[in-house]
């Protein structure tokens, strides 16, 4: 039931973005993370990450650079909470961290000259994002896919911030973001902790 409610709201949010209905976006987007907190059902690092995501979603509904930077700061908190949750749940996979480090370096190098004053904030945020996606690989396949989709979603936002606009970018960003949250949370909830690793961490 909880999953179905999230999926229904996510579909309405994508429709709102596609149709450019701001009122519906204000109704649906801020519900995404809280619905998953309801699914998680307990206070932990995962629910803390989702609380930060909620604040970031609200900030990014506003226009202007201050709102964009505030949203990035809130999502930085989300990525750090996700990262610590994943590292406490499962042993990190070194090849995954190496691969995502290469992606992080390559993307920042390609966009660097176009980002202007956003260079340093995006550099820092994207490092936390890449680390989160790498750590997700150790949790489960579903969570790993969610981490990859989160990175893809925010990559498209970064491309837009660099002045490069992709066709239907709003719909693609929101679709991959909603799917990322869903896969991260459901994959994490389904994965039992590695008891031996958890005691040694």
The 8 nearest C-alpha neighbors of each residue, nearest first, counted from 0:
[[1, 3, 2, 4, 5, 38, 6, 7],
 [2, 0, 4, 3, 38, 5, 34, 37],
 [3, 1, 5, 0, 4, 6, 38, 35],
 [2, 4, 6, 0, 5, 1, 7, 8],
 [5, 3, 7, 1, 2, 6, 8, 0],
 [6, 4, 2, 8, 3, 7, 9, 34],
 [5, 7, 9, 3, 8, 4, 10, 2],
 [8, 6, 4, 10, 9, 5, 3, 11],
 [7, 9, 11, 5, 10, 6, 27, 12],
 [8, 10, 12, 6, 11, 7, 5, 177],
 [9, 11, 13, 7, 12, 8, 6, 14],
 [12, 10, 14, 8, 9, 13, 15, 7],
 [13, 11, 15, 9, 14, 10, 27, 24],
 [12, 14, 16, 10, 15, 11, 170, 17],
 [15, 13, 11, 17, 12, 16, 18, 10],
 [16, 14, 20, 12, 18, 13, 17, 24],
 [17, 15, 19, 13, 14, 18, 170, 12],
 [16, 18, 14, 15, 19, 170, 13, 169],
 [17, 19, 15, 16, 20, 14, 13, 21],
 [20, 18, 16, 17, 15, 21, 14, 24],
 [19, 21, 15, 22, 23, 18, 24, 16],
 [22, 20, 24, 23, 19, 25, 15, 16],
 [23, 21, 25, 24, 20, 26, 15, 27],
 [22, 24, 26, 25, 21, 20, 15, 27],
 [25, 23, 21, 27, 26, 22, 28, 15],
 [26, 24, 22, 23, 27, 28, 21, 29],
 [25, 27, 23, 24, 28, 22, 29, 30],
 [26, 28, 24, 30, 12, 29, 25, 8],
 [27, 29, 30, 24, 31, 25, 12, 26],
 [30, 28, 27, 31, 53, 57, 56, 26],
 [31, 29, 27, 28, 33, 32, 34, 26],
 [30, 32, 34, 28, 33, 29, 5, 35],
 [31, 33, 35, 49, 53, 34, 30, 36],
 [34, 32, 36, 35, 30, 31, 37, 53],
 [35, 33, 37, 32, 36, 31, 30, 5],
 [34, 36, 38, 37, 32, 33, 39, 31],
 [35, 37, 33, 39, 38, 46, 34, 40],
 [36, 38, 34, 40, 35, 39, 33, 1],
 [39, 37, 35, 36, 40, 1, 34, 2],
 [40, 38, 36, 37, 41, 35, 46, 188],
 [39, 41, 37, 38, 36, 42, 46, 35],
 [42, 40, 39, 43, 46, 36, 37, 38],
 [43, 41, 46, 44, 40, 47, 45, 39],
 [42, 44, 46, 45, 41, 47, 84, 48],
 [45, 43, 47, 80, 46, 84, 48, 81],
 [44, 46, 48, 47, 43, 81, 49, 84],
 [45, 47, 49, 48, 36, 43, 44, 42],
 [48, 46, 44, 50, 45, 49, 43, 51],
 [49, 47, 77, 80, 45, 51, 46, 50],
 [48, 50, 52, 46, 32, 51, 47, 53],
 [49, 51, 47, 53, 52, 48, 46, 54],
 [50, 52, 77, 54, 48, 73, 49, 53],
 [53, 51, 49, 55, 50, 54, 74, 77],
 [52, 54, 50, 56, 32, 51, 55, 29],
 [55, 53, 51, 57, 52, 56, 73, 58],
 [56, 54, 70, 52, 73, 58, 53, 57],
 [55, 57, 53, 59, 54, 58, 52, 29],
 [56, 58, 54, 60, 55, 59, 29, 53],
 [57, 59, 70, 55, 66, 60, 56, 61],
 [60, 58, 61, 56, 57, 70, 67, 66],
 [59, 61, 57, 58, 56, 62, 25, 24],
 [62, 60, 59, 58, 66, 63, 57, 67],
 [61, 63, 66, 60, 64, 59, 67, 65],
 [64, 62, 66, 65, 67, 61, 68, 59],
 [63, 65, 67, 66, 68, 62, 69, 61],
 [66, 64, 68, 67, 63, 69, 62, 70],
 [65, 67, 69, 58, 64, 68, 63, 61],
 [68, 66, 64, 70, 65, 69, 59, 71],
 [69, 67, 71, 65, 70, 66, 64, 72],
 [70, 68, 66, 72, 71, 67, 65, 73],
 [69, 71, 55, 58, 67, 73, 68, 72],
 [70, 72, 68, 74, 69, 73, 75, 67],
 [73, 71, 75, 69, 70, 74, 68, 76],
 [74, 72, 55, 76, 70, 51, 75, 71],
 [73, 75, 77, 71, 76, 72, 52, 55],
 [74, 76, 72, 78, 77, 73, 124, 71],
 [77, 75, 73, 74, 79, 78, 51, 80],
 [76, 78, 48, 74, 51, 80, 75, 79],
 [79, 77, 81, 75, 80, 76, 128, 82],
 [78, 80, 82, 76, 81, 77, 83, 75],
 [81, 79, 48, 77, 83, 82, 44, 78],
 [80, 82, 78, 84, 79, 83, 48, 45],
 [83, 81, 131, 79, 85, 80, 84, 78],
 [82, 84, 86, 80, 85, 81, 87, 79],
 [85, 83, 81, 87, 82, 86, 44, 80],
 [84, 86, 88, 82, 87, 83, 134, 135],
 [87, 85, 83, 88, 89, 84, 82, 90],
 [86, 88, 84, 85, 89, 197, 83, 200],
 [87, 89, 192, 85, 86, 84, 193, 197],
 [90, 88, 138, 86, 137, 193, 87, 85],
 [89, 91, 137, 86, 92, 196, 88, 87],
 [92, 90, 137, 134, 93, 89, 86, 136],
 [93, 91, 95, 94, 137, 90, 96, 136],
 [92, 94, 96, 95, 91, 97, 133, 98],
 [95, 93, 97, 96, 92, 98, 99, 133],
 [96, 94, 133, 98, 93, 97, 92, 99],
 [95, 97, 133, 93, 99, 94, 98, 100],
 [96, 98, 94, 100, 95, 99, 93, 101],
 [99, 97, 95, 101, 100, 96, 94, 102],
 [98, 100, 102, 96, 101, 97, 129, 103],
 [101, 99, 103, 97, 98, 102, 96, 104],
 [100, 102, 104, 98, 99, 103, 105, 97],
 [101, 103, 99, 105, 100, 104, 106, 98],
 [104, 102, 100, 101, 106, 105, 99, 107],
 [103, 105, 101, 107, 102, 106, 108, 100],
 [104, 106, 108, 102, 107, 103, 101, 109],
 [107, 105, 109, 108, 103, 104, 102, 110],
 [106, 108, 110, 104, 109, 111, 105, 103],
 [107, 109, 105, 111, 106, 110, 104, 112],
 [108, 110, 106, 107, 111, 105, 112, 113],
 [111, 109, 107, 113, 108, 112, 106, 114],
 [112, 110, 108, 113, 107, 114, 109, 118],
 [111, 113, 110, 114, 115, 109, 108, 118],
 [114, 112, 161, 111, 110, 115, 162, 160],
 [115, 113, 161, 118, 117, 111, 112, 116],
 [114, 116, 117, 118, 113, 112, 111, 161],
 [117, 115, 118, 114, 119, 120, 113, 121],
 [116, 118, 114, 115, 120, 119, 121, 160],
 [119, 117, 114, 121, 116, 120, 115, 122],
 [118, 120, 122, 121, 117, 123, 116, 124],
 [121, 119, 123, 122, 117, 118, 124, 68],
 [120, 122, 124, 118, 119, 123, 125, 117],
 [123, 121, 119, 125, 120, 124, 118, 126],
 [124, 122, 126, 120, 121, 125, 119, 127],
 [123, 125, 121, 127, 126, 122, 75, 120],
 [124, 126, 128, 122, 127, 123, 121, 129],
 [125, 127, 129, 123, 128, 124, 130, 122],
 [128, 126, 130, 124, 125, 129, 78, 131],
 [127, 129, 125, 131, 126, 130, 78, 124],
 [130, 128, 132, 126, 131, 127, 99, 125],
 [129, 131, 133, 127, 128, 132, 134, 126],
 [132, 130, 82, 128, 134, 129, 133, 78],
 [131, 133, 146, 135, 129, 130, 134, 147],
 [134, 132, 96, 130, 95, 135, 131, 136],
 [133, 135, 131, 136, 132, 91, 137, 85],
 [134, 136, 143, 132, 138, 137, 133, 142],
 [137, 135, 143, 134, 138, 133, 139, 140],
 [136, 138, 135, 91, 89, 134, 92, 139],
 [137, 139, 135, 89, 136, 142, 85, 187],
 [140, 138, 142, 141, 143, 137, 136, 186],
 [139, 141, 143, 142, 144, 136, 138, 186],
 [140, 142, 186, 144, 143, 139, 182, 145],
 [141, 143, 183, 186, 145, 139, 144, 140],
 [142, 144, 136, 135, 140, 146, 145, 141],
 [145, 143, 147, 141, 142, 146, 148, 140],
 [146, 144, 179, 182, 183, 142, 148, 143],
 [145, 147, 132, 143, 149, 144, 148, 135],
 [146, 148, 144, 150, 145, 149, 132, 151],
 [149, 147, 151, 145, 179, 150, 146, 175],
 [150, 148, 146, 152, 179, 151, 147, 176],
 [149, 151, 147, 153, 148, 152, 154, 146],
 [152, 150, 148, 154, 149, 153, 147, 155],
 [153, 151, 172, 149, 155, 154, 150, 175],
 [152, 154, 156, 150, 155, 151, 157, 149],
 [155, 153, 151, 157, 156, 152, 150, 158],
 [154, 156, 158, 153, 157, 152, 159, 151],
 [157, 155, 153, 159, 154, 158, 160, 152],
 [158, 156, 160, 154, 159, 155, 153, 161],
 [157, 159, 155, 161, 160, 156, 163, 154],
 [158, 160, 163, 156, 162, 161, 164, 157],
 [161, 159, 157, 162, 158, 156, 114, 163],
 [160, 162, 113, 114, 158, 159, 163, 157],
 [161, 163, 159, 160, 164, 158, 113, 114],
 [164, 162, 159, 158, 161, 165, 160, 157],
 [163, 165, 159, 162, 166, 158, 168, 161],
 [164, 166, 168, 167, 163, 159, 155, 158],
 [167, 165, 168, 164, 169, 171, 170, 163],
 [168, 166, 169, 170, 171, 165, 17, 172],
 [167, 169, 171, 165, 166, 170, 172, 155],
 [170, 168, 172, 171, 167, 173, 16, 17],
 [169, 171, 173, 172, 168, 167, 17, 13],
 [172, 170, 168, 174, 169, 173, 175, 167],
 [173, 171, 152, 169, 175, 170, 174, 168],
 [172, 174, 176, 170, 175, 171, 177, 169],
 [175, 173, 171, 177, 176, 172, 170, 178],
 [174, 176, 178, 172, 152, 173, 148, 177],
 [177, 175, 179, 173, 178, 174, 149, 152],
 [176, 178, 180, 179, 174, 175, 173, 181],
 [177, 179, 175, 181, 176, 180, 182, 174],
 [180, 178, 145, 176, 149, 148, 182, 177],
 [181, 179, 183, 177, 178, 182, 184, 176],
 [180, 182, 178, 184, 179, 183, 185, 177],
 [183, 181, 145, 179, 185, 142, 184, 141],
 [184, 182, 142, 145, 180, 186, 181, 185],
 [183, 185, 187, 181, 186, 182, 188, 180],
 [186, 184, 188, 182, 187, 183, 181, 189],
 [187, 185, 142, 141, 189, 183, 184, 188],
 [186, 188, 184, 190, 189, 185, 183, 142],
 [189, 187, 185, 186, 190, 184, 39, 191],
 [188, 190, 186, 187, 185, 191, 184, 139],
 [191, 189, 187, 188, 186, 192, 139, 138],
 [190, 192, 189, 193, 188, 88, 187, 194],
 [193, 191, 88, 194, 190, 89, 197, 87],
 [192, 194, 196, 195, 89, 197, 88, 191],
 [195, 193, 197, 196, 192, 198, 191, 88],
 [196, 194, 198, 197, 193, 199, 192, 200],
 [195, 197, 199, 193, 198, 194, 200, 90],
 [196, 198, 194, 200, 199, 195, 193, 87],
 [199, 197, 195, 196, 200, 194, 193, 87],
 [198, 200, 196, 197, 195, 194, 87, 193],
 [199, 197, 198, 196, 87, 86, 195, 90]]
